[in-house]
Amino acid sequence: MGTTRVRQRSRWGCKNCKLRRVKCDEIKPMCRQCQAYGVSCSFSFTQTKTQPLEPVIEHVFAPPRPSAGLACWNCPTDRLITRFQLQIAPTMSYGKRLDVYQNQVVELAHRTPFLKHAITTVALMYERHTTIPIRSSPDWAEFYYWDRALVGFSRKLSQNPQSDDKAALLSTSNLLWLLVFCHVDASTPEEAWPLSSAVANGPTWLRISRGKDEVWRQMPSPPRDCISAALAPVENNPIMNRPAPPPAPLQGVPAFFLRFFGLDTGKESLAYDWVYDSVAVDVAWALFADRALLPTILSFVTFLSTMSSKFKSLLLAKDPRALLLLACWYGKIRGLGVWWMTRRTVLEGEAICRYLERGYPDNPDLQKMIVFLRAL
């Protein structure tokens, strides 16, 4: 007779272990699995998602903090996925989108290798940017997981993906764009765009800025796909699409800013000037109005996500007004402490200032703007 197979699953385990499909030791009030994973242990059968040990600050600018119970994991990447879930996701989004990143996206990653690799890369990059001393270059592990995420993502896109693949592809495309924006292949402003000849075609983040939106548009969303609904492009997303701000507070804006961007005439803008107007107005609100941190960061993310093809072309052509508007945003954001924004806003922002300073020495309003930005 064959030996009787020992049952491995727990009959009366806690709800979190059942959600994560791991064996619970049924120790109360907290089992060892929940203690190691860093979530509260609940034996309630009405719970629908894992809960962190402490409430997570739902702000884009939430400071990092250590999570509890990071001593034991089922595989090497579990620690990094836990860190993404409890510490990193709150620095990327807020509200419903944050909830989706922390729960549905993490759950999907456990059965989607390329999405899991992307989350792992984000966690490794986060640790590199928030651990003293900060390392400017990725190590082999970060490169490896980034490569695996990109290869898997590209392979899935080339295999006629179906609507059920949309959530994983959309989540991964958002994370890959964040990785590209965060990673600056430069140690000094002289090595950064637009000064460096090595990036003559423009920074990668700018050239692929709308790629993640195309993933959303080209694939139908299956019913009850909460991930695709939450991560939709800003203009199609009621969660992110907030009402437009009121007109710029012109009485609080320096005259050199108004003159340089043509906001002081009171006349209807020409078609060419209109490309700058909406960006200049929002920049004026960010720089000169008393705006709270969260709306400021959301406005910057919206600017990056909804940039028109015309404005993007002006940036790639190194148009001085377009470059200065980007530098204005960088000057406002660089001191807010958002880990995945800081390095680029510092290096690329100063590179833009030097490029304009050297290329347009006879424009007094532009030079005054550069002095103003450096003083922020």
ROSE-446155 format. One record per residue (C-alpha): residue number from 0; residue in three letters; chain; x, y, z. Coordinates in nm, 3 decimals, always signed. Layout:
<atoms>
> NUM_Ala_A_X_Y_Z
...
</atoms>
This chain:
<atoms>
> 0_Met_A_+0.000_+0.000_+0.000
> 1_Gly_A_+0.117_+0.351_-0.075
> 2_Thr_A_+0.182_+0.594_+0.203
> 3_Thr_A_-0.094_+0.839_+0.290
> 4_Arg_A_-0.016_+1.190_+0.170
> 5_Val_A_+0.003_+1.441_+0.454
> 6_Arg_A_-0.231_+1.737_+0.413
> 7_Gln_A_-0.025_+2.057_+0.368
> 8_Arg_A_-0.305_+2.313_+0.369
> 9_Ser_A_-0.437_+2.464_+0.688
> 10_Arg_A_-0.808_+2.412_+0.754
> 11_Trp_A_-0.851_+2.692_+1.008
> 12_Gly_A_-0.577_+2.931_+0.895
> 13_Cys_A_-0.603_+3.308_+0.902
> 14_Lys_A_-0.761_+3.499_+0.618
> 15_Asn_A_-0.435_+3.665_+0.503
> 16_Cys_A_-0.264_+3.328_+0.456
> 17_Lys_A_-0.562_+3.203_+0.257
> 18_Leu_A_-0.551_+3.515_+0.038
> 19_Arg_A_-0.178_+3.459_-0.022
> 20_Arg_A_-0.223_+3.081_-0.067
> 21_Val_A_+0.037_+2.987_+0.195
> 22_Lys_A_+0.017_+2.742_+0.484
> 23_Cys_A_-0.083_+2.904_+0.815
> 24_Asp_A_+0.045_+2.770_+1.148
> 25_Glu_A_-0.282_+2.895_+1.312
> 26_Ile_A_-0.097_+3.060_+1.601
> 27_Lys_A_-0.307_+3.335_+1.759
> 28_Pro_A_-0.319_+3.632_+1.782
> 29_Met_A_-0.057_+3.645_+1.500
> 30_Cys_A_+0.071_+3.357_+1.290
> 31_Arg_A_+0.436_+3.344_+1.184
> 32_Gln_A_+0.355_+3.390_+0.814
> 33_Cys_A_+0.177_+3.723_+0.875
> 34_Gln_A_+0.449_+3.835_+1.113
> 35_Ala_A_+0.715_+3.767_+0.849
> 36_Tyr_A_+0.512_+3.920_+0.567
> 37_Gly_A_+0.445_+4.240_+0.762
> 38_Val_A_+0.064_+4.234_+0.767
> 39_Ser_A_-0.195_+4.214_+1.042
> 40_Cys_A_-0.318_+3.865_+1.122
> 41_Ser_A_-0.694_+3.827_+1.093
> 42_Phe_A_-0.906_+3.517_+1.141
> 43_Ser_A_-1.211_+3.704_+1.012
> 44_Phe_A_-1.360_+3.548_+0.699
> 45_Thr_A_-1.506_+3.880_+0.581
> 46_Gln_A_-1.164_+4.030_+0.503
> 47_Thr_A_-1.102_+4.068_+0.127
> 48_Lys_A_-0.743_+4.194_+0.114
> 49_Thr_A_-0.423_+4.190_+0.318
> 50_Gln_A_-0.386_+4.469_+0.572
> 51_Pro_A_-0.054_+4.632_+0.673
> 52_Leu_A_+0.041_+4.634_+1.038
> 53_Glu_A_+0.008_+5.014_+1.043
> 54_Pro_A_-0.211_+5.238_+0.825
> 55_Val_A_-0.017_+5.351_+0.519
> 56_Ile_A_+0.004_+5.724_+0.447
> 57_Glu_A_-0.188_+5.766_+0.123
> 58_His_A_+0.010_+6.054_-0.025
> 59_Val_A_+0.247_+6.063_-0.319
> 60_Phe_A_+0.502_+6.237_-0.097
> 61_Ala_A_+0.480_+5.989_+0.191
> 62_Pro_A_+0.825_+5.940_+0.349
> 63_Pro_A_+0.965_+5.586_+0.356
> 64_Arg_A_+0.951_+5.397_+0.683
> 65_Pro_A_+1.051_+5.045_+0.786
> 66_Ser_A_+0.779_+4.783_+0.779
> 67_Ala_A_+0.739_+4.530_+1.056
> 68_Gly_A_+0.845_+4.167_+1.043
> 69_Leu_A_+1.083_+4.158_+0.745
> 70_Ala_A_+1.280_+3.862_+0.872
> 71_Cys_A_+1.161_+3.562_+0.670
> 72_Trp_A_+1.028_+3.515_+0.315
> 73_Asn_A_+0.935_+3.222_+0.095
> 74_Cys_A_+1.171_+3.335_-0.185
> 75_Pro_A_+1.435_+3.609_-0.225
> 76_Thr_A_+1.202_+3.851_-0.406
> 77_Asp_A_+0.929_+3.834_-0.138
> 78_Arg_A_+1.111_+4.088_+0.077
> 79_Leu_A_+1.125_+4.332_-0.214
> 80_Ile_A_+0.760_+4.280_-0.308
> 81_Thr_A_+0.662_+4.341_+0.055
> 82_Arg_A_+0.861_+4.663_+0.052
> 83_Phe_A_+0.690_+4.770_-0.269
> 84_Gln_A_+0.349_+4.694_-0.122
> 85_Leu_A_+0.394_+4.873_+0.211
> 86_Gln_A_+0.653_+5.145_+0.146
> 87_Ile_A_+0.705_+5.218_-0.223
> 88_Ala_A_+0.352_+5.217_-0.363
> 89_Pro_A_+0.248_+5.514_-0.142
> 90_Thr_A_+0.524_+5.721_-0.307
> 91_Met_A_+0.379_+5.647_-0.653
> 92_Ser_A_+0.009_+5.717_-0.615
> 93_Tyr_A_-0.279_+5.770_-0.374
> 94_Gly_A_-0.640_+5.675_-0.312
> 95_Lys_A_-0.791_+5.406_-0.533
> 96_Arg_A_-0.481_+5.376_-0.753
> 97_Leu_A_-0.269_+5.317_-0.444
> 98_Asp_A_-0.509_+5.046_-0.325
> 99_Val_A_-0.485_+4.876_-0.666
> 100_Tyr_A_-0.103_+4.887_-0.663
> 101_Gln_A_-0.083_+4.747_-0.310
> 102_Asn_A_-0.332_+4.465_-0.358
> 103_Gln_A_-0.451_+4.368_-0.706
> 104_Val_A_-0.121_+4.447_-0.883
> 105_Val_A_+0.085_+4.265_-0.618
> 106_Glu_A_-0.149_+3.965_-0.634
> 107_Leu_A_-0.126_+3.961_-1.014
> 108_Ala_A_+0.254_+3.977_-0.994
> 109_His_A_+0.268_+3.643_-0.812
> 110_Arg_A_+0.139_+3.472_-1.127
> 111_Thr_A_+0.292_+3.705_-1.390
> 112_Pro_A_+0.673_+3.678_-1.401
> 113_Phe_A_+0.749_+3.994_-1.602
> 114_Leu_A_+0.532_+4.206_-1.371
> 115_Lys_A_+0.701_+4.050_-1.069
> 116_His_A_+1.042_+4.132_-1.220
> 117_Ala_A_+0.933_+4.494_-1.276
> 118_Ile_A_+0.817_+4.532_-0.914
> 119_Thr_A_+1.142_+4.376_-0.794
> 120_Thr_A_+1.344_+4.623_-1.005
> 121_Val_A_+1.147_+4.918_-0.865
> 122_Ala_A_+1.215_+4.795_-0.511
> 123_Leu_A_+1.587_+4.756_-0.580
> 124_Met_A_+1.603_+5.103_-0.734
> 125_Tyr_A_+1.415_+5.245_-0.434
> 126_Glu_A_+1.666_+5.092_-0.194
> 127_Arg_A_+1.954_+5.230_-0.401
> 128_His_A_+1.810_+5.583_-0.392
> 129_Thr_A_+1.710_+5.586_-0.025
> 130_Thr_A_+2.004_+5.407_+0.140
> 131_Ile_A_+2.303_+5.615_+0.251
> 132_Pro_A_+2.541_+5.635_+0.075
> 133_Ile_A_+2.325_+5.664_-0.237
> 134_Arg_A_+2.460_+5.466_-0.532
> 135_Ser_A_+2.421_+5.629_-0.874
> 136_Ser_A_+2.467_+5.307_-1.074
> 137_Pro_A_+2.251_+4.992_-1.060
> 138_Asp_A_+2.409_+4.666_-0.949
> 139_Trp_A_+2.387_+4.337_-1.140
> 140_Ala_A_+2.064_+4.229_-0.965
> 141_Glu_A_+1.884_+4.548_-1.065
> 142_Phe_A_+2.002_+4.515_-1.424
> 143_Tyr_A_+1.902_+4.147_-1.430
> 144_Tyr_A_+1.544_+4.197_-1.308
> 145_Trp_A_+1.498_+4.505_-1.528
> 146_Asp_A_+1.612_+4.303_-1.830
> 147_Arg_A_+1.381_+4.012_-1.741
> 148_Ala_A_+1.087_+4.250_-1.700
> 149_Leu_A_+1.153_+4.419_-2.033
> 150_Val_A_+1.209_+4.093_-2.224
> 151_Gly_A_+0.896_+3.933_-2.081
> 152_Phe_A_+0.687_+4.246_-2.141
> 153_Ser_A_+0.808_+4.276_-2.504
> 154_Arg_A_+0.751_+3.907_-2.570
> 155_Lys_A_+0.393_+3.925_-2.443
> 156_Leu_A_+0.322_+4.233_-2.658
> 157_Ser_A_+0.452_+4.050_-2.967
> 158_Gln_A_+0.230_+3.744_-2.908
> 159_Asn_A_-0.107_+3.902_-2.993
> 160_Pro_A_-0.207_+3.965_-2.631
> 161_Gln_A_-0.571_+3.925_-2.530
> 162_Ser_A_-0.787_+4.147_-2.313
> 163_Asp_A_-0.707_+3.933_-2.008
> 164_Asp_A_-0.341_+4.033_-2.047
> 165_Lys_A_-0.417_+4.406_-2.032
> 166_Ala_A_-0.389_+4.448_-1.654
> 167_Ala_A_-0.042_+4.289_-1.639
> 168_Leu_A_+0.084_+4.478_-1.946
> 169_Leu_A_-0.054_+4.811_-1.825
> 170_Ser_A_+0.088_+4.768_-1.474
> 171_Thr_A_+0.428_+4.671_-1.613
> 172_Ser_A_+0.436_+4.958_-1.863
> 173_Asn_A_+0.371_+5.208_-1.584
> 174_Leu_A_+0.649_+5.060_-1.372
> 175_Leu_A_+0.894_+5.050_-1.665
> 176_Trp_A_+0.829_+5.418_-1.738
> 177_Leu_A_+0.893_+5.502_-1.371
> 178_Leu_A_+1.222_+5.310_-1.387
> 179_Val_A_+1.328_+5.500_-1.699
> 180_Phe_A_+1.240_+5.837_-1.545
> 181_Cys_A_+1.418_+5.756_-1.220
> 182_His_A_+1.737_+5.623_-1.380
> 183_Val_A_+1.966_+5.903_-1.501
> 184_Asp_A_+2.276_+5.783_-1.679
> 185_Ala_A_+2.480_+6.084_-1.567
> 186_Ser_A_+2.681_+6.185_-1.262
> 187_Thr_A_+2.698_+6.560_-1.330
> 188_Pro_A_+2.480_+6.813_-1.517
> 189_Glu_A_+2.741_+6.826_-1.795
> 190_Glu_A_+2.671_+6.459_-1.868
> 191_Ala_A_+2.292_+6.507_-1.874
> 192_Trp_A_+2.051_+6.616_-2.146
> 193_Pro_A_+2.040_+6.869_-2.311
> 194_Leu_A_+2.414_+6.935_-2.265
> 195_Ser_A_+2.551_+6.588_-2.334
> 196_Ser_A_+2.596_+6.478_-2.694
> 197_Ala_A_+2.543_+6.119_-2.579
> 198_Val_A_+2.169_+6.187_-2.547
> 199_Ala_A_+2.132_+6.399_-2.861
> 200_Asn_A_+1.801_+6.228_-2.947
> 201_Gly_A_+1.650_+6.337_-2.618
> 202_Pro_A_+1.598_+6.153_-2.288
> 203_Thr_A_+1.432_+5.813_-2.309
> 204_Trp_A_+1.154_+5.907_-2.065
> 205_Leu_A_+1.042_+6.181_-2.306
> 206_Arg_A_+1.051_+5.966_-2.619
> 207_Ile_A_+0.838_+5.691_-2.460
> 208_Ser_A_+0.618_+5.917_-2.248
> 209_Arg_A_+0.288_+5.812_-2.411
> 210_Gly_A_+0.377_+5.448_-2.472
> 211_Lys_A_+0.202_+5.327_-2.158
> 212_Asp_A_-0.114_+5.506_-2.265
> 213_Glu_A_-0.112_+5.323_-2.599
> 214_Val_A_-0.116_+4.989_-2.416
> 215_Trp_A_-0.439_+5.100_-2.248
> 216_Arg_A_-0.601_+5.232_-2.568
> 217_Gln_A_-0.519_+4.945_-2.803
> 218_Met_A_-0.656_+4.664_-2.586
> 219_Pro_A_-1.016_+4.629_-2.465
> 220_Ser_A_-1.066_+4.605_-2.090
> 221_Pro_A_-1.233_+4.284_-1.970
> 222_Pro_A_-1.533_+4.319_-1.737
> 223_Arg_A_-1.451_+4.400_-1.375
> 224_Asp_A_-1.087_+4.480_-1.455
> 225_Cys_A_-1.019_+4.718_-1.166
> 226_Ile_A_-0.647_+4.745_-1.252
> 227_Ser_A_-0.704_+4.877_-1.606
> 228_Ala_A_-0.974_+5.113_-1.478
> 229_Ala_A_-0.749_+5.257_-1.207
> 230_Leu_A_-0.437_+5.286_-1.426
> 231_Ala_A_-0.610_+5.440_-1.728
> 232_Pro_A_-0.447_+5.750_-1.885
> 233_Val_A_-0.513_+6.070_-1.695
> 234_Glu_A_-0.755_+6.213_-1.952
> 235_Asn_A_-0.964_+5.891_-1.938
> 236_Asn_A_-0.938_+5.838_-1.564
> 237_Pro_A_-1.197_+5.993_-1.329
> 238_Ile_A_-0.969_+5.909_-1.036
> 239_Met_A_-0.686_+6.131_-1.167
> 240_Asn_A_-0.870_+6.373_-1.396
> 241_Arg_A_-0.932_+6.668_-1.167
> 242_Pro_A_-1.097_+6.999_-1.269
> 243_Ala_A_-0.863_+7.245_-1.442
> 244_Pro_A_-0.715_+7.511_-1.212
> 245_Pro_A_-0.849_+7.866_-1.228
> 246_Pro_A_-0.661_+8.125_-1.437
> 247_Ala_A_-0.303_+8.200_-1.336
> 248_Pro_A_-0.264_+8.438_-1.037
> 249_Leu_A_-0.104_+8.704_-1.254
> 250_Gln_A_-0.074_+8.952_-0.970
> 251_Gly_A_+0.172_+8.725_-0.792
> 252_Val_A_+0.395_+8.636_-1.089
> 253_Pro_A_+0.721_+8.827_-1.159
> 254_Ala_A_+0.717_+9.049_-1.466
> 255_Phe_A_+1.010_+8.866_-1.629
> 256_Phe_A_+0.811_+8.539_-1.622
> 257_Leu_A_+0.505_+8.705_-1.777
> 258_Arg_A_+0.708_+8.875_-2.049
> 259_Phe_A_+0.909_+8.568_-2.145
> 260_Phe_A_+0.599_+8.350_-2.190
> 261_Gly_A_+0.379_+8.625_-2.335
> 262_Leu_A_+0.129_+8.625_-2.050
> 263_Asp_A_+0.146_+9.002_-1.996
> 264_Thr_A_-0.021_+9.123_-2.316
> 265_Gly_A_-0.383_+9.033_-2.245
> 266_Lys_A_-0.420_+8.950_-2.615
> 267_Glu_A_-0.536_+8.623_-2.763
> 268_Ser_A_-0.240_+8.393_-2.815
> 269_Leu_A_-0.120_+8.298_-3.159
> 270_Ala_A_-0.143_+7.931_-3.256
> 271_Tyr_A_+0.231_+7.886_-3.200
> 272_Asp_A_+0.222_+8.057_-2.859
> 273_Trp_A_-0.079_+7.855_-2.748
> 274_Val_A_+0.144_+7.548_-2.715
> 275_Tyr_A_+0.315_+7.713_-2.418
> 276_Asp_A_+0.016_+7.884_-2.255
> 277_Ser_A_-0.148_+7.602_-2.061
> 278_Val_A_+0.189_+7.473_-1.937
> 279_Ala_A_+0.302_+7.824_-1.839
> 280_Val_A_-0.019_+7.889_-1.647
> 281_Asp_A_+0.012_+7.567_-1.449
> 282_Val_A_+0.381_+7.636_-1.383
> 283_Ala_A_+0.287_+7.982_-1.254
> 284_Trp_A_+0.045_+7.824_-1.008
> 285_Ala_A_+0.308_+7.577_-0.894
> 286_Leu_A_+0.584_+7.835_-0.850
> 287_Phe_A_+0.405_+8.145_-0.725
> 288_Ala_A_+0.080_+8.035_-0.560
> 289_Asp_A_+0.037_+7.876_-0.219
> 290_Arg_A_-0.050_+7.530_-0.350
> 291_Ala_A_-0.041_+7.219_-0.130
> 292_Leu_A_+0.218_+6.949_-0.198
> 293_Leu_A_-0.012_+6.676_-0.325
> 294_Pro_A_-0.185_+6.890_-0.594
> 295_Thr_A_+0.159_+7.019_-0.701
> 296_Ile_A_+0.299_+6.669_-0.748
> 297_Leu_A_-0.019_+6.551_-0.923
> 298_Ser_A_+0.001_+6.849_-1.160
> 299_Phe_A_+0.361_+6.757_-1.245
> 300_Val_A_+0.268_+6.393_-1.310
> 301_Thr_A_-0.024_+6.512_-1.524
> 302_Phe_A_+0.212_+6.739_-1.720
> 303_Leu_A_+0.444_+6.444_-1.790
> 304_Ser_A_+0.155_+6.212_-1.877
> 305_Thr_A_-0.051_+6.440_-2.100
> 306_Met_A_+0.221_+6.638_-2.278
> 307_Ser_A_+0.108_+6.727_-2.630
> 308_Ser_A_+0.305_+6.594_-2.926
> 309_Lys_A_+0.381_+6.955_-3.027
> 310_Phe_A_+0.528_+7.044_-2.687
> 311_Lys_A_+0.722_+6.718_-2.684
> 312_Ser_A_+0.867_+6.804_-3.027
> 313_Leu_A_+0.969_+7.147_-2.899
> 314_Leu_A_+1.153_+6.987_-2.608
> 315_Leu_A_+1.332_+6.742_-2.834
> 316_Ala_A_+1.431_+7.036_-3.059
> 317_Lys_A_+1.565_+7.216_-2.746
> 318_Asp_A_+1.328_+7.509_-2.785
> 319_Pro_A_+1.424_+7.763_-2.513
> 320_Arg_A_+1.072_+7.836_-2.384
> 321_Ala_A_+0.976_+7.470_-2.370
> 322_Leu_A_+1.303_+7.384_-2.196
> 323_Leu_A_+1.256_+7.662_-1.942
> 324_Leu_A_+0.904_+7.544_-1.858
> 325_Leu_A_+1.039_+7.194_-1.793
> 326_Ala_A_+1.318_+7.343_-1.580
> 327_Cys_A_+1.055_+7.538_-1.383
> 328_Trp_A_+0.874_+7.215_-1.301
> 329_Tyr_A_+1.202_+7.049_-1.209
> 330_Gly_A_+1.292_+7.341_-0.982
> 331_Lys_A_+0.963_+7.309_-0.795
> 332_Ile_A_+0.971_+6.929_-0.762
> 333_Arg_A_+1.337_+6.867_-0.677
> 334_Gly_A_+1.303_+6.973_-0.313
> 335_Leu_A_+0.991_+6.772_-0.233
> 336_Gly_A_+1.176_+6.448_-0.158
> 337_Val_A_+1.001_+6.211_-0.400
> 338_Trp_A_+1.270_+5.946_-0.445
> 339_Trp_A_+1.199_+5.856_-0.808
> 340_Met_A_+1.184_+6.221_-0.919
> 341_Thr_A_+1.470_+6.384_-0.729
> 342_Arg_A_+1.780_+6.273_-0.921
> 343_Arg_A_+1.645_+6.365_-1.265
> 344_Thr_A_+1.499_+6.696_-1.153
> 345_Val_A_+1.833_+6.795_-0.996
> 346_Leu_A_+2.073_+6.685_-1.274
> 347_Glu_A_+1.857_+6.749_-1.580
> 348_Gly_A_+1.719_+7.072_-1.432
> 349_Glu_A_+2.067_+7.220_-1.384
> 350_Ala_A_+2.175_+7.093_-1.727
> 351_Ile_A_+1.883_+7.283_-1.885
> 352_Cys_A_+1.976_+7.599_-1.694
> 353_Arg_A_+2.338_+7.579_-1.812
> 354_Tyr_A_+2.232_+7.510_-2.171
> 355_Leu_A_+2.004_+7.817_-2.175
> 356_Glu_A_+2.252_+8.031_-1.985
> 357_Arg_A_+2.522_+7.967_-2.245
> 358_Gly_A_+2.300_+7.970_-2.550
> 359_Tyr_A_+2.093_+8.282_-2.480
> 360_Pro_A_+2.313_+8.523_-2.282
> 361_Asp_A_+2.146_+8.831_-2.435
> 362_Asn_A_+1.792_+8.751_-2.315
> 363_Pro_A_+1.757_+8.928_-1.978
> 364_Asp_A_+1.420_+8.773_-1.884
> 365_Leu_A_+1.551_+8.423_-1.949
> 366_Gln_A_+1.864_+8.490_-1.742
> 367_Lys_A_+1.652_+8.623_-1.455
> 368_Met_A_+1.443_+8.306_-1.467
> 369_Ile_A_+1.757_+8.093_-1.439
> 370_Val_A_+1.873_+8.290_-1.133
> 371_Phe_A_+1.526_+8.250_-0.981
> 372_Leu_A_+1.518_+7.872_-1.039
> 373_Arg_A_+1.861_+7.818_-0.884
> 374_Ala_A_+1.748_+8.005_-0.575
> 375_Leu_A_+1.445_+7.778_-0.514
</atoms>
